[in-house]
């Protein structure tokens, strides 16, 4: 069995859907389906039960998933040890947003266990660069939120979070159970500095041109709401000061937590980081 085919299998087994697995692997679905069928032929048994809604693992598939993960983990450790022997012993991670996210904590612990000899450098990014310095080469991999311009980048989705509007607690709308974007059309919204990725700016402005104060950091967004009544958006589940409230937006696309790195970068430390992150954010 080739390692590449096993990675295909693990992606399908974790996503339980060929389409989502193909998106995660950055490939089209037909060659992925062919690879899994060939793997089933090699094994001599079905690995998945197919249905219109997706797939489920067969007992044989469950056994193979456990063994495949172990084999791929070992292969990654081999690559990392070889790289370390060649002098590649550090990885720089860019983080945008809440560094206290439980997913980050689980990822950090798991990566230390897997690679105790690797130095991990962390760069905290502000809201003006959703790729956390990846395009300028100051980080190797980023933990951030999509959407943004993905040209020449590889993106792995880790989790999706619903989004709400942050308001002052005394705002009449703060007592609502849910809001629609149209109900906020007469409000001022925060803006990012000129030159910020337009895809990123458009998402956090609800898809429409807005006017409002320019901010660079999460705390500046919250202060703009507190002092000026500006509309701010934030993923649900984050702790806010008592003076602020968050109301779910019913027609806002979820915010995707992603790992992103430069397309074509074959650094084994990055590959291992992304695979560990996928598991850490799923638990």
N, C-alpha and C positions, 0 to 999 in steps of 0.2 A: 504494500500500500504506500502510495506517495504521500508525503507530508501535506502537499497542496490539497490533495483530495480529502484527506482527513480534516483539514481546516474548512473545506467546503461542507463536509458532513457536520462538523461541530456547529457551524453557523446555522444550518437548517435545523439542527436539533435544538438549538437555543432559541431561535426565532419561531420555530414550529410553523413556518410559512416560507415557501420557496421565493415568493416575491420580495418579502422583507430581507431574507437572507441574501438574495442577489444584490439588493440595494446596499446592504452592509458590506458585501464583498466587492462592490463597484464593478459588477459584471451583469450581463443580461441573463435572463432566466433560462433560456433553452440550453446553453452549455452547462449550466449548473445542474439542471435536471438530468442531462446526459451523464454527467460525472457521477451523480448519485446512483443512477441506474447501473452504471458500470461497476461501481463499488458494491452494489447489491449482488451483481453477477459474480464478482470476485469472492464475496463472502459466502454466497450460496444461499442467501436468505433475505427476506424483505427487512428493511431497516425502519421503514415508515409505513403507516396506514394513511393513505391519501383521502381527503374529502374536500368539497368545495370551500370549506371554511379554513382549511390549512392541513396540517399533518400532525400525527401523534407517533411517538416512538413505539416500536414493537419491543418485546423482551430482548431480542437480539440487538436491536438498536440501542437499548438502554445500556447493555453490557459494553457495546462498542464505544458509546459516548464516554463512559468512565475510562476506558483504556486509551481512547484517542486523546482525551484531555491530558492524561498522564504522559503519553508519548510526546505530545506537542510541548508540554511544559519542560520535559527533559531536553527536547531539541532546542528550545529557547535558552535554557541554561547553558547548553554546550556553546551556542553562538556567543552568549554574553561572556563566558569564561575565555573563549578564544579572543574576543575583542579586548577584554581586560588584559590578557597577555600581550596584546599588540599595543596597549597603551590607551585604549578607549575606556575610561573608568568613571566618567561623569555624564550626567544627563541634566539638562536645564528645562524645567517645567514652568510654563506660564499659566497663571490662574487668574481668571476674571470672575468677580462676584464674591460669593460667600465661601470663604475658606473653611468655615466650620461645618459645611455640608457633611452629613454622615458618610456620603459616598467618598468624599476626599479622605476622611479619616480611615475608612476601611481600605482604600487604595494605598495610602501611605504605609499602613501596617503590613499589608500583603506584599508590597514591593520590597520593603525592608527585609521581610522574611525570605523572599525569593532571592534577593541580590544584596546580601549584607555588606559586600565589599564595594558597592557602587555609591559614589557621592551624588546626592540629589540636590541640585540648586533650584530654588523657587523664585520666580519673579512675579510679583503682584501687579496686575495690569489695571489701568483705568478704563472707563467706558468708551474712550475715543478709538480704541483699537481692539475689535473683537477677536483678533487672532493673537493677541498678547505678545506681539513682537516676533511672531513666526516669520512674517515676510521679510523682516529686516535682519533675520538671522540671530537674534539675541536669545531665542529659546529653541529647543529641539522639538517640543511637543506642547500643545496647549490644552487645558481644560477650560472650556468656555461655553457660550450659548450661541446657537444658530437662530435666525439665518444671517448669513453674510456672504460676500463674494467668495466662492469656493474655487476660483480659477487657480490651477496649479497646486491645489491642496487635496489631501485625502481626509475625509471626515467619517468618523464612526459615531453614530448616535448611541448615547448611554442611557438617557432617560428623558421623558417628557413631563413638564410641569404645567398645570393650568396657571393662568395669569389673572391678576386682579388689578383694580385701580386703587392707588393709595390716595386717601383724602384726609383732611383734618377731621378729627373725631367729632367736632361740632358741625360739620357740613351736613345739611339735610340728606344728601345722597348716601352718607355713611351708614344710615340705618337700613338701607335696602339689602335684600338677600342676594341680589344680582343686578347687573347693569349691562346695557348694550352700548357699543361705541358711539352710536348716534346720539345717545343721551348726554354725551360729553362734548358735543360739537361746539358749544359756546364757551368752553373753558380754554385757558392757556395751558400748553403742554411744555415740558422741558425739551431743550434742543441739545444736540451734540455740536462740537466746534466744526467750523467749515473744513471740508476735506475728509470728514468721517465717512466710512463706508456707507453709501446710500441705501443699500439693502438692509443693513443694520438699523440705520436711522428710520427708514420707513416702517419697519416692524414695530419699533418702540413708539412710533407716532400713530399706530393704528391704521397705517396704509394711506394716510392723507397728509398734505402739507399742514403744518401747524406753526403757531407763533408762541414764543415764551422764552424764559431765561436759558442761557447756555450753561451746561453742567459737564463735569468730567468724571465724577465719582458717585458711588451710590449715596454716600452721606450728603453730597451736594443736592442730589435729587430729593432726598427726604427733607432737607432744609428748605428747598424751594417750595415744597408742599406746605410745610409748617408756616413759613413766613409770608408766602405770596398766594397760597391757595392753588398753586400750580397742579395740574394733573400729573401724577407719576404712575408708572406701571411697575409691577414687581411680580415674580413668581409667588404663588401662594405657599404658605408654610413657613415664611421667614418671620422672625421676631421683629416687632416694630415698637417704637416708643408709645407710651400710653396716649399721647396727644394725637396719634395717627391711627387710622383704621384702613383696612383693605377690603374691598368688595369684589367678588368674582365677576369677571367679564364673560358673559355667556356666548359672545360671538367672536372672541379673540382666539386665534390659533395658539396652541400650547407652545411654551418656550422649551426648546430641545437642548439638553445638556449634551455636549459632544466632546470627543477627543479629536484633535486635528493636527496634522503634520504635513510637511512638504511632500508632494507627490514624488515618488521615485526615491525617497530617502530610505535606504536599506539598513540603517543602524539597528542592530538587534535589540538594543536597549529600548528603542521606541516600540518595536513590535511587541516586546514583552510587556511594556508599560500599558499599551492599548488593550492587550488581551486581559491583563489583570484588572484594568479599569472596567472592562465590559462586565466582568463577574462582580466586582465591588459595587457597582451602581445598580446591579440587578437584585442584589440581596437586600 
